[in-house]
Amino acid sequence: GEPPPKERPILYKQGDHLPSVVENVFLDNGWEEWQEDSHKEDEWTIAWKCGRFKPSEYTMAKSYQKLNHFPKSGVITRKDTLVRAIRKMRAVHGEVFSFLPQSFILPSEYTKFVHEYSQQDVRDVWICKPADSSRGRKIFLMRDLSELTYDCQFVIQRYMENPLLISGYKWDMRVYVLVTHTHPLKAYIYQNGLIRFSTEKYDLGTLDNKFSHLTNSSINRYGQAFEVPKDTIGAGCKWTFDQLQDYFVRAGWDDRLLWCKIINIINMTLLSLPDAVPKNNCCFELFGFDILVDDQFKPWLLEVNCSPALSVDCRVDDEVKRDLVRDTIAIVMHPRCRELQYPPKKRPPLRRKGQEAREEPEEVELDPMPTGRFDLILPFSEFCEEQTLHLDASGKDSIAAQDAYRNIVLECKELDASFRKWERRDDRPGRAGASCPAAKMFSIDQFNAFSSQLRSIPKKSGLPLRRSARSVPASERRQNDRRLAATSARVHTTEAEGRKTPDGTGERPGAADKVVRPQLVKRADTAREDAKRARAGSQPALRAARDRDAAREAAREQEARTAGKTAAFAEREQGEGGDTPATGSGRPPFGNRFRSPAARRQLPPRAVRSGEVQLPRS
């Protein structure tokens, strides 16, 4: 017989300056590079670029193709938009989002910065960064306002003057996070990463020394002490996470609570993506989170990189980045990449009485999707995944999406409250020992059971935890839904008069009431349309909206006047008081709080309405 046909290799499409480690992983998998002159336009399977893709490349991508950037992910990768996003979340959800140093966007917020600068008794250090730059370019530190100069959009942050030092050297962490989908949101954290050191000892007296205050390897590799072996650190300016953990073990510190805090910071930062990024099943992105740890073992988010450097300059880079790219490709190219982490349980089919039970085929357990050294951090629970599905099913402006977003934030807030509560306990490991940062740590599994074990900590007074939507009983949720439906269904319209009445039980003389559908969705749609017009800045639409609102108010006042006259006439006809045919309670169908002041002045006095004084008949 004829030999089986040979499978076609996967084609990869590369952009400018493709890192060599990425290309080597592609070639090791047996893939071939896509060539414009010898292959069709849509024949490639994965495209990898260091820069951004064009909008047309996102729209023209096929369902089987993969691109290594999300559209509009700059909401967290640009420094200015990240400041706006975190500031907005903090204003809505509170201090749980206070993991970003105080920041101002220049030049638009220059006045606010000068006001804050003038309020400080002692001149603090500020660090200035370009809003859309990388590799430490144009970054400088300053104390005096006269030193502030900029020629583009800048972000100025309060400098962290108390970082945790290792042998006197400043360091930060480059944490790699893979987001495979934004609708629903799904993210993995890599267990290995880079610890980046400055090549000169930390000294606040020399703010112009970049080798002392900046940890970018693109800057420190040109320092004079780069190749010199340094205390504890050795030669170079990089460690792996494994080396940092070994250092913590030798120092008697436990870093697992620190990692839980970092994971919570990453999750809360990624929550900005579903609202900004349009739905696209062809994209994935590898982010680089820069985390700084202060001397109190509190992690701070410095920035998020959309294209973290994958160039290999030393042994540490080769040890981390080669496996990082290999595991990334294995996850995003796996056919089960979009499957749910917590699939719903299958129920047996119903059968009628007397019917024999059919034998169900045995379910074949699929092999778990290989993730390498990646660990899933979002969704971190079944409830969290359920809420992300609500974000996916409904529009980003819908009430259901807002409730789901709020529920996920509540979960993160409960985790943050658990961290703070554990830190205040007297019986935690290291509390009674020496006054070292180990007192800030405790022992739990680093990535497994991230949320469940923290909630099993016994609750103590002093930090009440807010109850999330999952902890509310189902009966109470149904009762709240019925109450909301009853409130929204109070709007009725009558066939005779054709107007709305807030009181659903009221009846008009000679009119048959007809209950219409609840107006909650209609009101929400109207408010959303008004907000969209306001954001769009359309002046004719805004004028039309104002005219429409004025017409509504005038019609409402006219209805109130008519209702007042009708009620007065009915009471005058009734004579001795008692119940009116309208409401059966001696009161007009419209309560006074629904009337305009002019309509309320037309009503008879309370004594007349109650029957104590009778009006003369005309």
N, C-alpha and C positions, 0 to 999 in steps of 0.2 A: 504494500500500500504506500500511498504518498505520505511523506512526513507532515506532521501538524504544522499549520502556518505559524510563523514566528511573530510573537507579540511585538507591537510597536512600542518603542521606548517612550517614556514621558519626556516632554519637551519643557524646558524652563526658559523664561524670557527675562533677561537681565537688563537693568538700567545702567546708568553711568556709575562708575566707581563701585562695582559690586565687590564686597569684601571677599578676599581669597578663601576664608574659611567657609563661607556659604557656598561658593562655587565648588570647593573640594567635596563638601557633603553631597551636593547634587551629583557630581561625577562618581562618587563612591556608591551611590544608589543605582548607578547605571543609566542615569538620565542624560539627555543630549540637549545642547543649546539650540533654541529656536532661531532660525535664520530667515530674514525677511525675503530673500531672493529664492529660497528653496522650499519654504513651507507656506501653508495657507495662513491667512490672517488670524483665524480663530483656532489654530491647531495647537497652541501652547496650553499648558495645564496650570502652571504657577508662574507668577511674575514677582520679581523682587527688586525693589528700588530703595535707595537711601533717601531720595527726595519724595515729594508728593506726586500722586497720579493726577492726571487731568480729569475734569468731571466727565468728559466723554468716555474715558477708559472705564469708569465705574458703570456707566449706563450700558456700555456695549459688552461688558463681561458676560460670559455664559455661565450657566449654573454649575458646570464642572470645573470652572477656572477659579483660581485663588490669587488674591492680591494682598500684599503684606502691609497695607495701610487702610484704615477706615476713613471715609470722607468726613470732614469736619471734626476730627479728633483733636484738633488744635485747641478745643475748649479746655483741655487739661495740659497740653504740651507747650502751649505758649505761656510765658510767665504772667502776662497781663490778664489773659482770660482765665488762667487758673486762680489768680487773686480774686477776680470778680466772682467766679463760681463758688469758691470756698467762703467768701464773704457773704454771698447770698444764702448759702446753706446755714452759716452760723447765725444770721439774722432770723432765719425761720426756725431752726432746730436747736439753737442754744450753743453752750460752751463745748459740747462734744466735738465740734468742728474747729476748736482752737488749737490745731496742730500745725498751723502755718504761721511763721513769724509776722509781726505787724508790717504791712506793706502798703505802699502808695504807688500809683501809676502816674508817671510824669510824661508830658507836662500837664495833663488834664487835672491832676490832683495836687498840683504844686502848692496851692494855697492851704489845703488841708495839712500837707506835710510841714509847711512853715509854722502853722499853728501848733502842731504836735511838737515840733522842734523847740518852739519857744516855751513850752510848758515844762521842759525837763530842767531839774535843778543842776544835775551834773551832766555834762555833755556825753551822750552815748555814742557808740560807733555805729555807723550805718554803712551798708554795702549796696552798691549800685550795679545793676545788671541790665544789659539790653533785653528787650522783651522777647525778641526772636533771634537769639544767637546761641552759640554752643562753644565748647572747648575753652571756656574762661576768657573769651575775647572781650575787650573793653570793660572788664570788671575792675572796680576800684573801691577802696574803703575811705571813709571820711569822718571827721568829727566836726569840722567847721563848715558852716553853710556856704562860705565863700569858695570852698573847694568843689562844690557841686557844678559840674558841667556835663552837658549831654547834647547830642546832635540827632537823636532819633527817639523813638518810644522807649522809655526806660522804666524799670521797676526798682524802687529803693526800699530795702527791708532793714528792719532792726537787726543788727549783727548779733549773733549768739556768742556772747563774750565768755561763757562758761562751758565750753565743750568738754566732753570726756576725753582725756589725753592718755595716750599709751607711750610711756617713757618720755613724756614732754612733747610729743608730736600730735598734731591735729589729724583727725581721720573722719571719713564718712563712708556710707555704705551705698553701693550700687546694687539695687534689688531688681531682678528681672521678673516681669509679670507678663504672661501671655493671655490675651483676650481673644478667644476664638469666635465669640458672637456677642452682639449687643442686644439682640431681641430674640430670645431672652438673654440676659447678661450672664456670661460664663467666663471665669478667669482662673488662671493657674499661677502659682508662684514657684520659682525655681529654688531648689534647696541650696544651691551653690551660687556664689556671686563674688563681687570684688569689694575689698576693703582698700580704699585709696588714702594714702598718707601724704602729708606735706613733707618736703625733704629737709626743712629747717625747723627748729623747735619753735613752739608757739610763743609769741611775744606781742602784747598789745602796744608796746612802745614803738614798734616799727610797722605802721600800717601800710607803708608803701612796699613792703617785702612780700611779693606774691608767693614766694616759695615757703613762707611761714603760715599764710592764711588761706591759700587756695589748695585744694586737693586734686585738681585736674591733672591727670597724667600727661596730657599734651603740654602742660606748662612745666611740671616738675621734672620731666625727663631732661630738660635743658639746665637744671640746677647743678651747681658744683658738687653737691653732696649726693647726687643721684646714685652713683656707683659706690659710694663709700658705705661700708657696713655700719649701720646705726644700732643703738642699744635696743635689744629685743626685736626690732623690726628686720634688721639685716640690710642687705643692699637692695636698691630699687625702691619702689613706692607702692607696691601692691601686695595684698594678702588675699587668700580665699576665705570663705566663711568657715571652713574647717580649721584653718589656722587661728582665726579669731576665737572659735569655740575652745580650742586647746589652750589659748591664752586665758580665757575666762576660767577654765577648769583649774589651771595652775594657780590663778589668783583666788580661787574659792568662790567664784561668782556663778550664778545660774542665770542663763540668758533666755529662758523659755517664756517667761512673762513678757520680756522685752519683745520677743518675736510675736506674741499674741497681740500686743499693742500695735506693732508695725503692720500686721495683717489687717487689723481693724481700720487703721489709717488708709491703707490701700483700698479696702472695700468702700469706705465712705467717699474716697476721691473718685473711684470708678462709677459711682452712682450718677455722676453728671453725664455719662456717655449716652444712655438710652434717650435722654431728652434732646440731645444735640445731634447725635449721629442718625442719619436716615437708615431705614431698614435695608440691609444688604447682606445676603447670605454668602457672598463670594469673598468676604474680607476677613482678615485677622490682623493682629498687630502685636508686636513685642515691644513693651514699654520698659524704660529704665527709670526706676524711682530712686532719687537721691535722698537718703535719710541721714540726718545728723542726730547723734545721741549726746545729751548734755550730761553734766556731772551728777544729776539726780536720776539718771537712767530714764529720762523721758525722751522719746523719739520725736523729731521734728521733720516735717516734709519741706525740702528745699525746692525741688522742681521735679518735673516729669519729662523724660526725653522720648521723643517719637522714634528716633533712629539711634539707639544706643550704639556706641562705637563697638564694632566687631573685628577691628583689626587686631592682629596678633603681634605684639611687640616683645613679649617675654614668655617665660615658662608658665607663669600664672595665667596669662591670657589663653594660651593653648590648652591648659588644663580645664578652664571654665567654658570658654566660648565654643569650642568644637562640640562638646557634648550638648551644650545649650542649643545650638542650631540643629543638631541631629534630633534631639527630643522634640524641638518645635515642629520640625517637618513631619515627624512621626505622628504627632497629634493632629495637626491641621489636615493632613492627607488621609487620615483614617476614615473609612466609610461610616463609622459610628460616632463621628465627632459631634454631630448635632443631637444625639440621643440625650434624653433626660437622665440626670444623675439619680433621681428618685422617681422611677416610673410608677404610675398608679397601679394598685393591686387589681388583678383580674378576678372577677366574681364568676362562679359557676353559672351556666345558663339555667333559666327557670324551666321547669317541666310540669306538665299537667298531672292531675291526679290519676293514678293508674298507669301512667306512661313509664316505660322502662328507662332507666338512666343510661344515657349514651356514654360510651367510653371515650373520654377525651384523650387526644394524643398527648403523649408526654412532652413537656416543654424541654427543649434543648437549651441548656445553659451555655450562653455564649461566653467566649473567652473575654476577660476584662480588657478594655482598651489600654494599650501600652502608653504610659505617661512618662517613663524614664524617671528623672529626678524632679519632675513637676508634681505639685500637689494642688488639688482643687481647693480654692478658698472662697469662691463665689459661684453658685449659692452654697452656703455653709450649713444649710438645714433643709428639710423637706418643706417647711413653711416658707422659707426664703425663696425656694424655687417656685413654689405656687404663686407667690407675689410677683416674681419676675415674669411668669406666664401671663398674669393680668396686665403687666406693662406691655407685653407683646400683643395681646389680643385687642386691647382698647387703644384709642388714640392717646397721645401724650397729654392732651388737654382735657381728657375726660375725667369725670369724678372718680371712676374706678381706678384709673391709672394713678391719680393723686393719692388715693387711699392706699394703694399697693406700695407706692414710693414711701409714704409715711410709715407704713408697717415695717418696711425693711430698715428704715432709719431707726425706728424704735428698737428693733433687734440689736442694731449696732450700739445704741445708747445703753441698752441693758448690759451688753458685754463690757462697755467702758465702765459702767457703774460697778460691775463685778470686779474689774481690775482695781478700782479705787477702794472698794470695800475690803478686798484681800490685803491691800497694802497697809490698811489701818488695823489689821488684826494683830493681837498680841502673841498668838500661838503659831505664827507662820515661821517657816524655817529661816534661821539667821537673824530673827528679831532680837533675841537676847545675846547675840554674839557681838563681835567688834563692830564699831560704827563704820561699815564699809558698804559699798553699793549692793552687796549680797542681801542686805536687809530689804531691798526693793524687789527681790525676786522670789519666786516660789516654783514648785516642781509640778508640772503637768506635761502631758505629751505635747510635743511641739506643733504638730499639724493634725494629729488624729483627735477626733472628738473635740473640736475647737470650742464649740459653744456649750455642749451638754455638760461637761465636767465643771465649767465655771458656774453654771446655774445650780449645780448640786452643792455649792458652798452654803453652809447654814447661814440664814439671814440674821443679821444683828441690827440693833437699833442704831439710828444715826444716818442711814442712807436708804430710804425707802425706794424701791425699784418701781418704775411705772409699769403698769400692766399692758402687755402688747395685745394686739387683736387676736392672736392665737390663744392666749390664756383666758379670753372672755368666753363664758359658756355659750353653747350654741343657742340655748333657749333665750338668753339675754340678747344675743345678736338678732334673732328673729323678732323679738319684741321691739328692739330699736328700729328694725326695718319696717315693722307694721306702724310704729308711731310716725316715722318719716313719711310713709305712704299716706297715712291719715291726714297729716298736716298738708301735704301737697295736694290732696284731693278735696280741699275745702272750697275750691273755686268752682262755682256753679254758674250756669247761664240759664236764663229764662227765655222761653219762646216768645212770650208777649212783649217783654221789654228789651230783650236781647242784650242784657248787661250782666256783669259778674257780681256775685255777692260772696263775701268772705264766709258768711254763716251758711253752712250747707244744709241746716235743718229749716231755715226760714222759707216761708211761702208767701208769694205776692197774691193779693186779691185778684181772682179771675185769671191766674196764670199758672200753667203747669210747668213745674221745674224739670229741668233735664240735666243730669249730672254728666259732665264731660270728663275726658281723660285727665289724669294729673298733669299739672302744668310745670312740674319741676324740670323736666328735660327741656321744655321749650324755653323756660327762663334761663337755664344754663347755656343753651345755644345762643340766645340773644346776647347774654353777657359776654360770651366768648367772641361773637362777631364784633361787638363793640370794642373789645380789647384788641382784636386784630386790626380793626380800622385805626384805632389810636396808635398802635405800633407802626402801622404803615404810614401814618402821617398824612392821610388823604383828607385835605381840607373840605372838599365838597361832601364827602361821606360823613365827616364829623358834623358839618352844618346840618345835613339831613338827619343825622341821629339826634342832634339837639332839637330840631324842629319836631321830630317824632316824639321825643320825650315831653316837649311842651304841649303837644296835642294830647298826649295821654293824660297829663296833669289837668288840662282844661276839661277833658271829658270826665275825669274822675271828680272834679269839683262840681260839674253840672249834675252828675249822678247824685252827689251828696245833697245838692240843693233840692233836686226832685224828691229824693228820699225823705228829706226833712219836711217838705210841704205835704207829702203823702201821709207821713206819720202824724203831723199836726191835724190834718183833716180827719184821719181815722179816730184820733182821741176826741176831737170835737164832736164827732158823730156818736161816739160811745157814751158820752155824757157822764155817767156816774163812775167812770174808771173801770177797772177790771182788765181783762185780757183783750188784746187786739187780735183780729184774725191773722195779722201778719206773723206774729211770733208766739202768741200764746203766753206772753210774760209781761205785757204792758209796756214793752220797749220796742222801739222801731227796729227793723231788721238790720240796719247799719248801726254799729256801736259808735259812740262819739269819737273814739280814737281813729276811726276811719274817715271822719268828716274833716272838711276844711274849716278854718275859723269862721268864714262867712256863713257856711251852712249851719254851724253850731249856733250862731247868733239868731237864726231864723226859728229855732226850736222853741216851744213854750217852756216856761219855767218848770223846775222839778215838781213844785206843788201842783201845777196844772196836770203834768203827766201822771202823777200818782193819784189824781182824783180828789185831792183835798179841796181844790178850787175849781169850779166849773166855768167854762167859757160861755158867754151868751151865744145863743144860736142866731145866725143871720137870717 
